[in-house]
Amino acid sequence: MGVDYYNILKVNRHATDEDLKKAYKRMAMIWHPDKNPSHKRPEAEAKFKLLSEAYDVLSDPQKRQIYDLYGEEALKSGQFPPSSSSSASHNQSYASTSASYPRGAGHYYNANNNNNQTQQQPNTGSFRFNPRNADDIYEELFGADANGGRGNRGFREGYFRNNYNNGFGTSSSTSNGETRKAAAVENLLPCSLEELYKGAKKKMRISRDVFDPSLSGKLRTLEEILTIEIKPGWKRGTKITFPEKGNEEPGIIPADVIFVIEEKPHALYKRDGNDLVVNQEITLLEALTGRTLELTTLDGRNLVIPLTDIIKPGAEVVVPNEGMPISKEPGKKGNLRIKLDVKYPSRLTTEQKSELRRVLANAP
């Protein structure tokens, strides 16, 4: 059983040269190694090589005729059945047995479709199977600027500088042998402090250029909705990566699209690591006699904090476990830190000063 080149290109057996070109371009956009991530590259290399071989055979009239008559194994080995002679009995003998030679992968070709016609046999005497390089075929059909428009030969130093019996070469697209990947594209993702406290789901619409197999590998604009799950406790600078969601172009792995968390300012709270900080102003009287503070948390709860001790200027009250969630330690939170500023009266009357001296004279 040989390889079915028609099936590889997804064309019928009456495909014209134009049909073959369109089919090759469509499949090349899918299986070109530079369009596939590293973990899929071995599979892509093998399929792209076979795709190129199929186009090489079917686009060459002599190779195609030999393949159609005798199959892939005979095409490559050069071992063909005896050619027909002028003897009518010999011709009849060949016509009745020629179906035993496979046409492609298990598809048999009957040379005796019309008993009144004798099919012209190809000249196989000097034929030697000499396949073309895959990069030459790609460049021929896509142009010399196929490698990202940079003008150099797309894969001359890349995967396919090999002959038929050698294995695949290694890519030299970069100094360490890896295919070049486009630089990551970063976008800021503004989030409110409430979203970073409770978690949220954001949907981001992106528009990018992709190769469309149905358009013979031409570029088209694709719009996608990317869903981002904001986890409670995420901080400014947290990155969410969508691999290879950038624009597609020949010979380059698409860029990763990265969203970077940006924290919006809050009217009341300020974040300090895992802690929340809030500034509160109290009067001198409240600092001396006490006060009850009421705050609304980021998740909407009412928090009551009694101040019973004398408050000194610059004092800080710490409320445990009322800060930001700690993303790496589910169930745990930082602290709420209340910074107190004591507001002094701008002036006192003589009577008020005397009263204060009397009240505070014996204070410890």
MARMAR-739764 format. One record per residue (C-alpha): residue number from 1; residue in one letter; z, x, y. Coordinates in pm, 1 decimal, padded with zeros to 6 digits. Example, Ala and Ser with C-alpha at 12.3 -4.5 7.8 and 13.67 -1.06 7.14 Angstrom:
<rs>
{1; a; {00780.0; 01230.0; -00450.0}},
{2; s; {00714.0; 01367.0; -00106.0}},
</rs>
This chain:
<rs>
{1; m; {00000.0; 00000.0; 00000.0}},
{2; g; {-00100.3; 00141.4; 00337.8}},
{3; v; {-00002.3; 00071.9; 00694.8}},
{4; d; {-00143.7; -00243.4; 00855.5}},
{5; y; {-00258.8; -00119.3; 01195.9}},
{6; y; {-00374.5; -00465.3; 01301.5}},
{7; n; {-00029.6; -00607.7; 01244.1}},
{8; i; {00134.8; -00321.2; 01434.5}},
{9; l; {-00070.6; -00406.1; 01744.6}},
{10; k; {-00042.3; -00781.5; 01680.1}},
{11; v; {-00419.9; -00832.3; 01693.9}},
{12; n; {-00667.8; -00995.3; 01457.1}},
{13; r; {-00931.3; -00803.6; 01266.4}},
{14; h; {-01206.1; -00897.5; 01510.5}},
{15; a; {-01018.1; -00750.1; 01809.2}},
{16; t; {-01240.9; -00597.7; 02076.8}},
{17; d; {-01170.4; -00275.0; 02263.4}},
{18; e; {-01025.8; -00478.2; 02550.3}},
{19; d; {-00800.4; -00666.0; 02309.0}},
{20; l; {-00673.6; -00337.0; 02169.4}},
{21; k; {-00600.2; -00194.6; 02514.5}},
{22; k; {-00404.2; -00500.9; 02619.9}},
{23; a; {-00208.0; -00504.6; 02295.1}},
{24; y; {-00127.5; -00133.9; 02319.9}},
{25; k; {-00006.6; -00162.7; 02679.9}},
{26; r; {00210.3; -00460.7; 02596.8}},
{27; m; {00375.6; -00288.0; 02301.5}},
{28; a; {00405.2; 00049.2; 02477.6}},
{29; m; {00619.4; -00107.9; 02748.7}},
{30; i; {00861.0; -00223.1; 02479.8}},
{31; w; {00875.6; 00082.8; 02254.8}},
{32; h; {00819.9; 00375.3; 02486.0}},
{33; p; {01116.7; 00608.9; 02417.9}},
{34; d; {01189.9; 00656.1; 02787.6}},
{35; k; {01240.6; 00280.8; 02819.2}},
{36; n; {01508.5; 00272.0; 02551.5}},
{37; p; {01872.7; 00388.8; 02562.3}},
{38; s; {01977.8; 00700.7; 02373.8}},
{39; h; {02119.6; 00515.4; 02073.5}},
{40; k; {01786.6; 00335.1; 02017.0}},
{41; r; {01562.0; 00632.9; 02086.1}},
{42; p; {01501.5; 00741.2; 01723.6}},
{43; e; {01375.1; 00391.8; 01638.8}},
{44; a; {01167.5; 00376.7; 01957.5}},
{45; e; {01011.7; 00717.8; 01889.5}},
{46; a; {00906.0; 00617.1; 01539.6}},
{47; k; {00758.6; 00284.6; 01651.7}},
{48; f; {00583.4; 00432.7; 01952.2}},
{49; k; {00424.7; 00700.9; 01733.3}},
{50; l; {00302.6; 00438.9; 01487.8}},
{51; l; {00178.5; 00220.9; 01773.6}},
{52; s; {-00022.2; 00511.9; 01914.9}},
{53; e; {-00162.7; 00592.1; 01572.3}},
{54; a; {-00272.3; 00229.6; 01525.5}},
{55; y; {-00454.7; 00229.4; 01859.0}},
{56; d; {-00614.7; 00566.5; 01786.0}},
{57; v; {-00758.1; 00442.2; 01455.8}},
{58; l; {-00872.9; 00097.3; 01565.1}},
{59; s; {-01026.5; 00212.7; 01894.2}},
{60; d; {-01239.8; 00476.8; 01719.2}},
{61; p; {-01542.3; 00310.0; 01551.0}},
{62; q; {-01568.0; 00562.9; 01265.2}},
{63; k; {-01196.9; 00567.2; 01188.3}},
{64; r; {-01181.1; 00191.1; 01206.4}},
{65; q; {-01474.4; 00143.4; 00968.3}},
{66; i; {-01326.9; 00383.5; 00715.4}},
{67; y; {-00985.0; 00220.1; 00749.9}},
{68; d; {-01130.0; -00128.4; 00706.3}},
{69; l; {-01315.9; -00024.5; 00393.0}},
{70; y; {-01073.6; 00209.6; 00220.0}},
{71; g; {-00733.7; 00175.2; 00385.6}},
{72; e; {-00489.6; 00408.1; 00555.5}},
{73; e; {-00422.6; 00640.9; 00263.5}},
{74; a; {-00789.3; 00721.8; 00209.6}},
{75; l; {-00838.8; 00759.3; 00585.7}},
{76; k; {-00576.0; 01029.1; 00607.5}},
{77; s; {-00633.3; 01201.8; 00274.2}},
{78; g; {-01011.7; 01212.4; 00301.5}},
{79; q; {-01046.1; 01102.7; -00061.7}},
{80; f; {-01301.4; 00822.8; -00077.0}},
{81; p; {-01461.5; 00635.9; -00368.1}},
{82; p; {-01810.3; 00747.8; -00477.1}},
{83; s; {-02075.5; 00646.1; -00223.2}},
{84; s; {-02338.6; 00387.6; -00324.9}},
{85; s; {-02674.9; 00516.0; -00458.8}},
{86; s; {-03020.5; 00366.0; -00447.5}},
{87; s; {-02966.4; 00224.9; -00794.5}},
{88; a; {-02924.9; -00153.3; -00782.8}},
{89; s; {-02690.5; -00141.1; -01079.9}},
{90; h; {-02475.2; 00115.2; -00901.1}},
{91; n; {-02467.1; -00097.3; -00587.6}},
{92; q; {-02364.2; -00400.5; -00789.0}},
{93; s; {-02093.9; -00196.9; -00964.8}},
{94; y; {-01949.3; -00077.9; -00633.7}},
{95; a; {-01955.8; -00423.0; -00478.9}},
{96; s; {-01753.6; -00568.5; -00762.5}},
{97; t; {-01487.5; -00300.7; -00753.2}},
{98; s; {-01457.8; -00224.7; -00385.2}},
{99; a; {-01185.5; -00486.5; -00338.3}},
{100; s; {-00947.2; -00251.7; -00518.3}},
{101; y; {-00924.3; -00033.6; -00207.4}},
{102; p; {-00657.8; -00161.5; 00028.4}},
{103; r; {-00742.2; -00256.2; 00382.1}},
{104; g; {-00424.3; -00173.4; 00566.5}},
{105; a; {-00087.0; -00269.0; 00424.8}},
{106; g; {-00175.3; -00479.2; 00123.1}},
{107; h; {-00466.1; -00665.7; 00288.2}},
{108; y; {-00772.8; -00626.0; 00071.2}},
{109; y; {-01126.5; -00616.9; 00196.0}},
{110; n; {-01403.8; -00762.1; -00019.5}},
{111; a; {-01725.7; -00570.4; 00037.0}},
{112; n; {-01921.7; -00835.9; -00151.1}},
{113; n; {-01879.8; -01123.8; 00096.0}},
{114; n; {-02255.7; -01188.3; 00086.3}},
{115; n; {-02443.3; -01106.1; -00231.3}},
{116; n; {-02769.1; -01101.9; -00039.8}},
{117; q; {-02656.5; -00826.4; 00197.3}},
{118; t; {-02563.3; -00466.0; 00132.8}},
{119; q; {-02295.6; -00330.1; 00368.2}},
{120; q; {-02376.9; -00000.8; 00532.5}},
{121; q; {-02136.2; 00265.3; 00412.1}},
{122; p; {-01979.4; 00510.1; 00663.7}},
{123; n; {-02071.1; 00874.8; 00658.6}},
{124; t; {-01757.3; 01030.9; 00511.6}},
{125; g; {-01903.8; 01361.4; 00407.2}},
{126; s; {-01773.7; 01565.2; 00702.2}},
{127; f; {-01495.4; 01329.7; 00811.9}},
{128; r; {-01149.1; 01473.2; 00869.6}},
{129; f; {-00863.3; 01264.6; 01005.7}},
{130; n; {-00758.0; 01423.1; 01335.6}},
{131; p; {-00517.9; 01192.3; 01523.9}},
{132; r; {-00480.1; 01207.4; 01898.9}},
{133; n; {-00151.7; 01286.5; 02068.2}},
{134; a; {00051.5; 00985.0; 02171.9}},
{135; d; {00099.8; 01114.6; 02525.4}},
{136; d; {-00276.8; 01156.0; 02570.1}},
{137; i; {-00331.9; 00793.3; 02471.1}},
{138; y; {-00055.5; 00671.7; 02702.0}},
{139; e; {-00193.0; 00870.7; 02995.2}},
{140; e; {-00546.1; 00751.4; 02929.2}},
{141; l; {-00444.9; 00386.0; 02947.9}},
{142; f; {-00175.2; 00400.3; 03213.7}},
{143; g; {-00313.4; 00677.0; 03433.6}},
{144; a; {-00199.7; 01028.5; 03525.1}},
{145; d; {00082.6; 00890.4; 03740.6}},
{146; a; {00237.8; 00702.7; 03451.9}},
{147; n; {00557.5; 00907.5; 03469.2}},
{148; g; {00717.2; 00738.1; 03766.6}},
{149; g; {00426.4; 00818.1; 04002.0}},
{150; r; {00518.5; 01185.5; 04020.5}},
{151; g; {00171.3; 01306.1; 03928.3}},
{152; n; {00272.9; 01521.3; 03632.0}},
{153; r; {00158.6; 01435.0; 03282.0}},
{154; g; {00384.0; 01166.4; 03154.0}},
{155; f; {00491.2; 01320.7; 02823.2}},
{156; r; {00304.7; 01648.3; 02799.3}},
{157; e; {00631.2; 01835.6; 02760.2}},
{158; g; {00811.7; 01542.9; 02604.3}},
{159; y; {00842.8; 01364.4; 02273.7}},
{160; f; {00487.1; 01363.7; 02151.4}},
{161; r; {00349.4; 01715.1; 02163.5}},
{162; n; {00314.3; 01724.0; 01788.8}},
{163; n; {00041.1; 01700.6; 01533.1}},
{164; y; {00018.0; 01452.0; 01250.9}},
{165; n; {00216.8; 01644.9; 00993.4}},
{166; n; {00488.7; 01768.8; 01227.7}},
{167; g; {00793.5; 01560.9; 01315.4}},
{168; f; {00874.5; 01448.6; 01662.0}},
{169; g; {00933.0; 01708.6; 01927.1}},
{170; t; {01238.6; 01692.9; 02145.7}},
{171; s; {01231.5; 01565.2; 02498.7}},
{172; s; {01242.7; 01818.5; 02777.3}},
{173; s; {01254.8; 01562.3; 03054.5}},
{174; t; {01576.2; 01729.2; 03169.5}},
{175; s; {01723.0; 02071.5; 03108.7}},
{176; n; {01952.3; 01946.4; 02832.0}},
{177; g; {01682.0; 01753.5; 02648.2}},
{178; e; {01781.1; 01406.6; 02770.1}},
{179; t; {01539.9; 01163.3; 02930.7}},
{180; r; {01610.7; 01130.1; 03300.8}},
{181; k; {01803.6; 00824.2; 03407.3}},
{182; a; {01781.3; 00678.1; 03754.6}},
{183; a; {02087.1; 00725.9; 03974.8}},
{184; a; {02341.2; 00445.7; 03956.5}},
{185; v; {02327.0; 00175.4; 04222.5}},
{186; e; {02668.3; 00087.7; 04367.5}},
{187; n; {02755.7; -00231.3; 04553.9}},
{188; l; {03086.4; -00328.7; 04714.5}},
{189; l; {03252.3; -00639.4; 04574.5}},
{190; p; {03494.9; -00781.0; 04834.1}},
{191; c; {03793.6; -00958.6; 04675.2}},
{192; s; {04083.9; -01137.7; 04835.7}},
{193; l; {04436.2; -01030.8; 04752.3}},
{194; e; {04483.9; -01368.5; 04583.5}},
{195; e; {04185.8; -01299.2; 04353.0}},
{196; l; {04325.0; -00959.1; 04262.4}},
{197; y; {04667.3; -01115.5; 04201.0}},
{198; k; {04562.1; -01410.4; 03986.0}},
{199; g; {04228.5; -01290.5; 03851.2}},
{200; a; {03895.8; -01457.2; 03919.7}},
{201; k; {03539.5; -01499.2; 03800.3}},
{202; k; {03257.2; -01401.0; 04032.5}},
{203; k; {02886.1; -01457.7; 03980.3}},
{204; m; {02650.1; -01210.8; 04145.0}},
{205; r; {02277.7; -01273.5; 04175.2}},
{206; i; {02056.6; -00966.6; 04142.9}},
{207; s; {01681.3; -00924.5; 04170.3}},
{208; r; {01503.0; -00638.7; 03993.9}},
{209; d; {01159.0; -00524.4; 03877.7}},
{210; v; {01094.5; -00536.2; 03503.2}},
{211; f; {00793.4; -00480.3; 03279.8}},
{212; d; {00661.6; -00805.2; 03136.3}},
{213; p; {00493.3; -00771.6; 02792.9}},
{214; s; {00318.7; -01105.4; 02847.7}},
{215; l; {00148.8; -00957.9; 03157.5}},
{216; s; {00016.4; -00651.3; 02975.4}},
{217; g; {00311.4; -00443.1; 03088.5}},
{218; k; {00282.4; -00523.6; 03458.2}},
{219; l; {00591.3; -00540.9; 03675.4}},
{220; r; {00740.2; -00870.5; 03778.4}},
{221; t; {01052.5; -00964.2; 03970.8}},
{222; l; {01337.6; -01095.6; 03759.1}},
{223; e; {01641.8; -01270.5; 03900.5}},
{224; e; {01963.0; -01260.5; 03699.2}},
{225; i; {02316.0; -01387.0; 03739.9}},
{226; l; {02581.1; -01129.4; 03647.3}},
{227; t; {02928.4; -01261.3; 03572.2}},
{228; i; {03222.7; -01042.5; 03668.9}},
{229; e; {03569.9; -01115.3; 03534.6}},
{230; i; {03823.9; -00993.8; 03788.3}},
{231; k; {04139.2; -00898.0; 03598.2}},
{232; p; {04483.8; -00955.0; 03754.9}},
{233; g; {04607.6; -00632.3; 03909.5}},
{234; w; {04274.2; -00459.7; 03961.4}},
{235; k; {04280.1; -00222.4; 04255.3}},
{236; r; {04044.9; -00114.6; 04528.9}},
{237; g; {03788.8; 00126.1; 04382.2}},
{238; t; {03782.7; -00030.2; 04034.7}},
{239; k; {03425.3; -00014.8; 03904.2}},
{240; i; {03244.5; -00272.9; 03691.2}},
{241; t; {02928.2; -00133.3; 03531.6}},
{242; f; {02625.9; -00324.0; 03404.7}},
{243; p; {02423.5; -00066.9; 03207.1}},
{244; e; {02052.7; -00029.8; 03287.6}},
{245; k; {02025.5; -00334.9; 03513.0}},
{246; g; {01832.4; -00145.6; 03778.4}},
{247; n; {01456.8; -00153.8; 03841.5}},
{248; e; {01233.6; -00051.5; 03553.1}},
{249; e; {00965.8; 00213.0; 03597.3}},
{250; p; {00760.0; 00419.3; 03351.6}},
{251; g; {00926.1; 00725.2; 03206.4}},
{252; i; {01272.7; 00665.6; 03352.2}},
{253; i; {01574.5; 00488.3; 03207.7}},
{254; p; {01679.7; 00210.4; 03448.2}},
{255; a; {01981.9; 00273.9; 03666.2}},
{256; d; {02322.2; 00127.2; 03595.8}},
{257; v; {02432.2; -00135.8; 03847.1}},
{258; i; {02793.6; -00080.1; 03951.0}},
{259; f; {03016.2; -00312.2; 04151.3}},
{260; v; {03311.7; -00147.9; 04327.5}},
{261; i; {03617.5; -00358.5; 04409.9}},
{262; e; {03691.3; -00377.8; 04782.3}},
{263; e; {04017.8; -00540.3; 04893.5}},
{264; k; {03998.9; -00783.7; 05183.5}},
{265; p; {04280.2; -00767.8; 05441.2}},
{266; h; {04551.0; -01034.2; 05398.3}},
{267; a; {04720.7; -01218.1; 05683.8}},
{268; l; {05072.0; -01158.6; 05549.6}},
{269; y; {05085.7; -00911.3; 05262.7}},
{270; k; {04973.3; -00553.6; 05232.8}},
{271; r; {04927.0; -00381.2; 04901.2}},
{272; d; {05085.5; -00044.5; 04825.7}},
{273; g; {04993.3; 00053.7; 04470.7}},
{274; n; {05152.7; -00211.8; 04250.8}},
{275; d; {05391.3; -00324.0; 04525.7}},
{276; l; {05342.1; -00586.3; 04792.9}},
{277; v; {05475.1; -00512.4; 05140.3}},
{278; v; {05554.1; -00773.2; 05404.8}},
{279; n; {05698.0; -00723.4; 05753.1}},
{280; q; {05955.7; -00968.2; 05885.1}},
{281; e; {06124.6; -00975.7; 06222.7}},
{282; i; {06479.6; -01105.9; 06264.2}},
{283; t; {06704.6; -01136.8; 06565.3}},
{284; l; {07010.6; -00925.8; 06628.4}},
{285; l; {07223.3; -01229.7; 06563.6}},
{286; e; {07052.3; -01286.9; 06227.1}},
{287; a; {07090.6; -00918.7; 06142.8}},
{288; l; {07461.8; -00947.7; 06198.9}},
{289; t; {07530.8; -01292.7; 06059.6}},
{290; g; {07263.4; -01343.1; 05795.6}},
{291; r; {06947.7; -01545.7; 05738.6}},
{292; t; {06742.5; -01699.6; 05461.4}},
{293; l; {06376.3; -01587.0; 05442.1}},
{294; e; {06113.4; -01816.7; 05293.3}},
{295; l; {05779.9; -01673.8; 05174.3}},
{296; t; {05480.1; -01821.7; 04993.6}},
{297; t; {05362.8; -01598.0; 04711.2}},
{298; l; {04997.4; -01516.9; 04639.9}},
{299; d; {04996.2; -01766.3; 04355.6}},
{300; g; {05138.7; -02043.6; 04575.4}},
{301; r; {05509.0; -02038.1; 04481.5}},
{302; n; {05787.8; -02068.8; 04737.3}},
{303; l; {06013.7; -01765.9; 04738.6}},
{304; v; {06361.7; -01788.3; 04896.5}},
{305; i; {06535.5; -01460.3; 04985.5}},
{306; p; {06889.0; -01484.8; 05134.8}},
{307; l; {06997.4; -01203.6; 05367.7}},
{308; t; {07377.5; -01185.0; 05344.6}},
{309; d; {07447.9; -00825.0; 05437.0}},
{310; i; {07428.4; -00680.9; 05784.9}},
{311; i; {07075.5; -00558.6; 05840.8}},
{312; k; {07017.2; -00226.8; 06008.6}},
{313; p; {06693.9; -00152.4; 06194.4}},
{314; g; {06420.6; -00036.1; 05953.3}},
{315; a; {06602.2; -00176.5; 05650.4}},
{316; e; {06398.4; -00275.5; 05345.0}},
{317; v; {06484.4; -00549.6; 05098.8}},
{318; v; {06333.8; -00512.9; 04750.8}},
{319; v; {06262.2; -00818.1; 04533.8}},
{320; p; {06191.2; -00695.6; 04178.0}},
{321; n; {05888.7; -00818.3; 03981.1}},
{322; e; {05732.8; -01008.2; 04272.0}},
{323; g; {05461.7; -00754.6; 04349.9}},
{324; m; {05108.5; -00718.9; 04208.1}},
{325; p; {05041.8; -00752.9; 03834.5}},
{326; i; {05002.4; -00419.7; 03654.8}},
{327; s; {04664.7; -00444.2; 03483.4}},
{328; k; {04746.7; -00187.2; 03215.9}},
{329; e; {05085.6; -00344.0; 03138.6}},
{330; p; {05035.4; -00719.5; 03093.6}},
{331; g; {05339.1; -00924.7; 03195.6}},
{332; k; {05473.0; -00661.3; 03432.3}},
{333; k; {05454.6; -00659.6; 03811.6}},
{334; g; {05545.3; -00429.1; 04093.6}},
{335; n; {05806.2; -00511.2; 04357.9}},
{336; l; {05796.9; -00712.6; 04675.7}},
{337; r; {05921.1; -00496.0; 04961.9}},
{338; i; {06032.5; -00676.3; 05277.7}},
{339; k; {06049.7; -00446.9; 05578.8}},
{340; l; {06285.4; -00586.1; 05840.9}},
{341; d; {06256.4; -00525.6; 06210.6}},
{342; v; {06554.3; -00626.8; 06424.8}},
{343; k; {06463.2; -00772.1; 06758.6}},
{344; y; {06715.0; -00689.2; 07031.1}},
{345; p; {06769.7; -00909.4; 07332.7}},
{346; s; {06594.6; -00788.1; 07646.3}},
{347; r; {06906.0; -00841.6; 07862.2}},
{348; l; {07269.8; -00965.0; 07846.2}},
{349; t; {07483.9; -01122.9; 08109.6}},
{350; t; {07819.0; -00974.9; 08209.6}},
{351; e; {07997.4; -01253.0; 08025.5}},
{352; q; {07794.4; -01193.2; 07704.7}},
{353; k; {07870.4; -00821.8; 07715.0}},
{354; s; {08242.0; -00891.4; 07756.2}},
{355; e; {08236.1; -01136.2; 07466.3}},
{356; l; {08058.0; -00885.8; 07243.9}},
{357; r; {08314.4; -00617.1; 07327.4}},
{358; r; {08590.5; -00854.5; 07236.2}},
{359; v; {08430.7; -00961.2; 06906.6}},
{360; l; {08317.6; -00620.2; 06796.7}},
{361; a; {08607.4; -00413.5; 06918.7}},
{362; n; {08788.3; -00422.1; 06587.5}},
{363; a; {08477.3; -00426.4; 06364.5}},
{364; p; {08484.8; -00155.9; 06092.0}},
</rs>
